[in-house]
Amino acid sequence: MATMNRYFILLMLIALTAISTFGFQTPSKAPTSVAQALVDAFNAHDIEGILKTYHPNSVARQLPSGEVFLTGHADIRKKFETAFQRNPSIKVEVVQRIVDGAFVIDKEKIIVVTDGKKSERFGVVIYEIREGLIVNEWYPRSQN
């Protein structure tokens, strides 16, 4: 019986090692959960919550040019502080979400109310999420 318990413990340790080695993610760190946490923090205007979803050295690029326009937490903080100061009512709604492994593609509706008038615009963002953090994001721009 004691030998059987040792084998069981050994098998459990091997299984846990395999899980950590192959990068299985807990649901709270799944790419979908990270992307949703970003949206929720954005809608709460919670800068610290937003930063918790990003890797400290994350990079944001324009598409199709590939031009880098944000690098790291300092740039991200500035981007969102400016957006919230400029538009205190700004909210985002995910209209469509596609998930493919570490990539989440969101079509978003950005909603702003100014002087009682509601305006909406749409955009797309592509997130690469690794180990529970956004490491890269791309913003496609229409060439029209």
N, C-alpha and C positions, 0 to 999 in steps of 0.2 A: 504494500500500500504506500509506504514512504517513497519507494522508487517511482511509483506511478505519479505521485504528487510532484516529485522533482522533474519528471518528464513533462508534466502539464505546465509547470512554471517555466521550464526551458522553452517549450513551444510558444508560450505566451510572449516571452521575451523576444524570440525570433520574429513573431508576428508584429510586435510593436516596432522592432528595428526595421522590418520591411516597410511598414507604413511610413515611418519617418524618412527612410532612405528614398522611397519612390515618390515622396512629396504629396501623399494624399492629404487633402485639405479638410479641415473641419468645416461644417456648414457656415460658421460665422466668418471664415476666411475665404470662402468660395468667391470666385470673381463676381458672380451676381450679387452676393451680399455686400461686397466692397463697393460696387457701383451704386447700389441702392443706399448704402450708408452715406456716400458722397451726396447723392440727391437729397436725402433727408437732412443732412447737415447744411447744405446750401439753402434749403427752404426754411430752416431755422435761423439762417444767417449766423451760423456757428463756425467761426474761422478755425478754432482749435479742432473741432470735429472734422472739418474738411481736411486739415493737415494730417490728421490721423489716418486718412485713407491713402495718402501719398508717401512713397519712399522719399527720404530726404534729398536724394539726387535725381528725382524724376525729371523727365524731359517732355516738353510739349512742342509739337511741330505743326506747321501749316502743310496742307496737301493741296495741290500736287508738288509744290516747290521743295518740301522737306525742310524749309527754314525753321530753325529753332527760335521760339519766342518766349519760352519760360524754362528755367532750369532751377530746380530745388525749391525748398520751402519758402525762402525769402521772396522769390518771384510770385509764387502761388499766393502767399499772404497778401502781397501788394495788389495782385489781380482782383482777389475777392473783396478786399477792403474797399478798393476803388469802386467796384460794381455795386456794393451795398450802400456806399455813401451816395453814389450818383443816382441809384434807384432803390430807395428804401422798401418799396413794395415788391421787388423782383422775386419771382418764383419760377421754378422749372417743373415741367411735367414730362415724364417719359411717355412718348406716343407709341414707340415700338422699340423693343430690345431684342437683339440677336446675340447669342452666346455661342462661342466656338472655342472650347478649351480655355486658355488664358485670356482670350479676347472678348470684350463686350463692346457691342456697337449700339449706341443709343441714338434714336431720332428724338429730339427734344423740342418741346414747345416752351419758349421763354415768354413769360407773362409779366407785364409791367402796367401799373396803374399810375397815370400822371394827370393831375388836375381832374380826377374823376373819370378819365377816359382810359379804357383798357386797350392795350396794344399787345399783339402777339407776333412773334417771329419764330421761325423754325431753324434748327441746326442739327448737325450730326457730329458726334464725337466717338472716337474709337479708343478704348482703353486696353492696355496690356497690363494684366494684373498677375503678379508673381509673389508667392509667399504672403498673400494677404494685403499687398500694397500695390498701388498704381505706380508702375515704373516708366511707362511711356504712354503718351496720348497723342492723337492726331486729329486735326480739325480740317476736314475737307472744305474747300471753298469752291463755289460755283464759278466756272469760267465764262459764264454768259455775259 
